[in-house]
Amino acid sequence: MNKKRILSGMRPTGKLHIGHYVGALENWISLQENYECFFLIADYHVLTTDLNTKDIYDNSIQMLIDWLSSGLDPKKVLVFRQSQIKQHAELFLIFSMFITSSRLERNPTLKEQVRDLNIDNVIYGHLGYPVLQAADILLYKGEIVPVGEDQIPHIEISREIARRFNSQYGIVFPEPEPMLTKFARLPGLDGNAKMSKSLNNSILLSDTPDEIKAKVKKAVTDPNKIRKGDPGNPDICLIYSYHKKFNESETDEIYQNCKSGVLGCVDCKMKCSLKISEYFSDFREKRSFYENNQQEVLEILLHGEQEARKVAEKTMDEVHKKMNLG
């Protein structure tokens, strides 16, 4: 029985933080066992909000090293750069003819980005990035796209474009289905709901135990728990949220000892940093290997691009024939 095909990806921002692992990578690793997975380094998408591309190659390689070190198996998945498969741009151009600007302007996710990034004038590429995402998915005839609820509008745009193309020229594309995933979101060390390198509130997957310890030591906790002996409220403490992920076996004990005041914040943070370090010890070992063998990383990437290109070329041959562009 053929496996269903999944397409997912990330914009290359360099080394990833533990929020990326909890929010996406952990899910990808489980999906690779039962699906045909295409994982995209979305370097064209970087241009929608930043035209500075001097670090884009290095960032792509560092992100890929994190993917591989986390457990993505290049024998089971294809990894590739969007920019190296030229058919992404061609299909994006074609799909741009199947949607109106007013439809794109109603995209709620775009509205949130404009608000969060404080953008005064939206560039054409940013407005149309859901169309590029549709091309990313449909170029490989992706049947399933793992997303959080905030990305559902993008999948609906992909479905609309697939329907319009198929109705106009004949069936080529599947209508991709969203795989709703409850992506866990780790709060930042400063208490911000989002962990982000740009906010300087993140723990990198590649951080050493000493770096993790130093960062966790500065993390905010329950403001009403000033010293050991004061009763705390773990329900509002971000350190406790880290314990729930990386130290699950001790969460009940930590909860009670925090509430009673027996456990002080300093000791709690040290225990937490140790558990995070232990959780990613295998990752650091694998990362050291890939860092010292970057030729192997490049070979994995080039192989993925070669195989992805074959699929993309086949899809575009179908598109050309249907559209009488051959």
Number of C-alpha atoms within 10 A of each C-alpha: 3 6 10 13 18 26 23 20 22 16 19 25 20 19 21 24 19 21 22 20 21 15 17 22 20 16 15 23 18 12 16 19 13 11 18 19 23 22 22 24 25 21 22 20 20 17 15 16 14 8 8 9 12 8 11 17 15 14 20 22 22 21 20 27 24 27 24 20 23 21 17 23 15 16 9 14 20 23 26 26 24 22 16 16 18 12 19 24 16 15 21 20 14 13 19 17 11 15 15 10 11 8 9 18 14 11 15 15 16 20 13 12 13 16 11 9 9 9 12 8 7 14 11 10 15 19 17 20 19 24 27 23 21 26 26 26 28 25 26 24 21 24 19 22 21 23 19 16 13 10 16 19 17 22 23 17 19 26 19 17 23 23 18 16 21 17 11 12 13 14 15 19 22 18 21 23 18 20 15 14 14 13 17 14 17 23 20 22 24 18 17 14 12 16 22 21 16 7 12 11 21 23 23 19 24 22 17 15 18 12 15 21 20 14 17 25 18 13 16 16 22 17 10 10 17 13 13 16 16 17 20 27 19 19 12 13 18 22 25 23 18 19 22 16 16 20 19 13 11 11 18 11 11 20 17 16 18 23 18 16 17 15 21 19 24 15 12 18 23 15 16 23 25 17 19 22 22 15 14 20 16 14 20 21 12 17 21 14 14 19 16 10 11 14 11 13 19 14 11 19 19 17 16 21 21 16 13 23 20 12 14 21 16 12 19 19 13 17 23 11 11 17 13 9 9 10
